[in-house]
Amino acid sequence: MNNAPSKAALARSLGVSRQSLYYRPRRPAKDEVLRERILATLKDHPAYGHRRIALALKRNKKFILRVMRLYHIRPTITRKGRYQRFQREITPTAIPSRLKEFCPIQPDAIWVGDFTRLWFHSRYVYLATVMDFFTREVVAWQLGLHHTTRLVLDVLEEAERKRGRGPQLFHSDQGSEYTSQMCVQWLIRHNIIPSNSPKGKPWTNGRQESFYSTFKLEFGSAHSYKTVEQLTEAIGRFIHYYNTRRIHSSLKMPPRQFYTTKKRPSS
């Protein structure tokens, strides 16, 4: 004989309604759905933390963080140490830093430039970039076997072709490639004001530094590619991803999307 109390009697003894005994919390099911969406986002963007995932999914970042902690989800790619900057021989220049004199409110007012080196099968190769200071978009890039003024000018010329015009100001560090007479004269001929970071203060070119820190972390080892051509193609894919799909934490969107919302209309 079954002496177990009825559902009604059990509900009365607990001081709750009979229907509440059948309640199943909805949060675990919702958490499971969100977990799958987080994992799908990390598959496409393995370096995203909870803030960028929240932006991608248009959800509250605290909610995303709670679910990631609940299911022990972490980005596939995480920072393990500080980005080691490529140090070059620098001779002080008379060109001052003019960044503080400008407050860009639209694209192509200020470009910044720099390059980094990649260890590739027993030698270094050099990645040079030009970035829009306002949109954080990498406007142009080149991979070279040597770090020369010609490499710098090739990237500047490519950027100018893509945009159809140059910026008001071009800022870089005091590397000899950027302070050379050939580079400075090229800028002046194109009506671009040159600007250099103070010696020993690379953080004043922080947006380029930040890009290279991200690149070194998320791109991975150049040794994964057998030839310079394969490496060049892979760098192109990464920069396209960085510009068009990867959410920038300050912009809350990819740089190219931000550029399209802020660029001046054609006259």
N, C-alpha and C positions, 0 to 999 in steps of 0.2 A: 504494500500500500504506500502510495506517495504522500508523505507528510509535508512536502515543501509548500510554503505559503503561496497563494495566488499572486499574480502580478498586481492586482488591485490592492491586496492586503499589504504587499511589500511596499508599494508606493505610499500607502497611508502611514505605514510605520516610519518611512523616511521623510515624510512631509513634503513629497513631491507629486507631480501629476503622473498618471499611469503612462502617458505618452513619452515622458522624459526618459523612461527606462529603455526605450528603443532608440534614443538619440545616439548618433555616431558623429563625433566631431568632424567638421569639413576641412579643417586646416591641414591635416596630414595629406589628404588628396590634393589640395591646392599646392602644398609644398612639393609634392612629387611632380606635379606638372611643371612648376617653376624650375625644379631641379633639372628636368630634361631640357628646358629652354636655356638654362645657364650652361649646361654641358655642350649644347649645340653651338652656342655663342663662342665658347672657349675653343671649340674645334676649328672655327674660322679665325679666331683672334686669340691665340694661345697665351699672349702676354697680358690680357685684360685682367685688371683687378675688379673689385666689386663696384667701384665708382663708374668705370667705363661700361661694365655689363649693365648697370642700372640705366645708363644713358641709352645703350643699344636697345634694351627691352622696354624703355620708358616706364620704369618702375622706381619706387623709392629705394635709395641706396641702403638704408638700414634694413629694409625687408630682404634685399638681395644678400646682404652680409649675414643676416640671421640664417637664411637657408644654406648659404655656402658653409657656414660653421656647422650647421646641423648635419650636413652630409659630408663634411670634411673635404670640401672642394677647394682646390687651390689652382692658380694659373699654372699652365704647363711650363712657361718660361718665367723665371723669377730672377731678380738681381742678386748676384752673389758677391759683388764687390764694386768698388768705385771704378768708373770709367777712367782708363789711363789715357791721358791726352798725349798726342804726338807733339813732342817738344822740338822746335827748330831753332837754328841760330837766328837771333833777332838783333838787329842794329837799330838803336833809337831813331825815330823819324821825326821830322818837323811837322808832320800832318797831325793835327789834334783829333780827338774824338768829338764828333759833332752830333752824336745821337741825341743828347739832351736838348739840342736846339730845335729838334723836329718832334712833332707829335702827330704821327700819321693817323688819319681817320679813313683811309681808303687804300686799296692795293696799289702796289708799284710806286709808292712814295719813297720807300727805303728798301734796298736789297742788302743782304749780308752774305759774305762769302767766307769759305774756309775749305780745308781739305784734311783728310786723315789717311793713314797708311794701313794697308792690309797685308799680313804675312801670307804669301801665296807660293807654295812649292819652292822653298829655299830662296825667296827674294821678296822684296816689298813692291806692291803696286799702290797707286795713289788715287783716292776718290776725291774729286773736287766738286763742290756744289755751290749754287747760288740760291738763296732762300728769300722769299718775300717776308720782310720783318712783320708786317701787319697780319697776313693770313697764315703764316708758318708753312706755306706751300713751297716745296722744292721746285723752283721754276726750271732749273737746268742742272745737268750734272755730266761729268766726263770721268772715265777711268784712264789713267795714264801710267806708263812705266817709270816716269820720272816726275818729280815735283818741280815744275818750271813755270816761268811767267807765261809761256805759250799755253800751257794747260789752263791757267787761270783765265786768260783772254778767250780761249775757245769756249769756256763755260759762259762767260759774260756775253759773248757774241751770240751763242745759242739762246740764252735767256732773252736777249733783245729781239731776236727773230721771232721767238714764240709770243712775246707780248706786243710786238710791233713798235715798241719804244723802250727807252731806259727809265730808270728811276731818277728822282731828284738827288738822292744820296746813296753812295755805296760804302758800306762799312766792313772792315776786316780787321784781323790782328796785324802786327807789325812784321809778319813774315816777309822775307826779301822778295818773294814772288809778287806780293801786293804793293810793296813800297818801291819797286823798281821804276826807273824812269819810263820804261815802255808802258807799264800798266797805268801809271799816273797820267801820262800823256793821252793814253787811250780814253780814260775817263773824262778828261778835260775836253777832248775833241768831241765827245758825245754829250757834252753839257751836263755831266754828272759830277757832283761834289764828292771828293774822296774823304774818307774818315777812317782813322785807325784807333784801335784800342791802346790805352797806355801800356807801356812795356811791363810785362809781368802780371797783367790783369786780364787774363783771357775771359773771365766771367762777364766782361762788358760786351762780349759777343755771345751771350748766353744762349740765344735761340739756336745758333748753329751748334754750339756745344751740346745742347740738349738733344738735338737731332742725332748727332753722332753717338751719343750715349745710348739712345734708343736703337739706332742702327746696329751698333756692336752687340747689344743684348739680343735683339729679335732676329737679326739676319743669320747669326750663327757663324760658323767657321768658313773662311774662303777655301779651305782645303777640301771641302765637299765637292768642288768642281774641278774637272780635269784640265780644262783649258781656259785661257783668258776670255775667249768668246762665250763660253758657258757661264763664267763668273759675271761678265758684263750683262748678259741676258737676265741672270738671276737678280742682280742689283736693280735693273730696270723694272722687274716685276715687283720687287720690294718697294721701290720708291713710288710706283703707281698705286700699290696698296696703301702706303703711308699717306699719299695725297688724297686718294678718292674713297677709301673705305675705313681706315683706322681713325677712330674718334680721338680728337685732341682734347685733353682734359680741360684746357682753358677755354677753348672755343665751343665745347659741347657738341661738336660735329667734326667731320673730316675737313682738312684745309681747303680742298677744292670746292666743297659745298659752301663753305664760308666765303670763299672768293666770289662765287657766282652771286651771292646775296649782297656783296658790297662793292663790286666793280662798277666803275663809272659807265653810264650808257654811252654808246658810240655816237659821235657827233655827225 
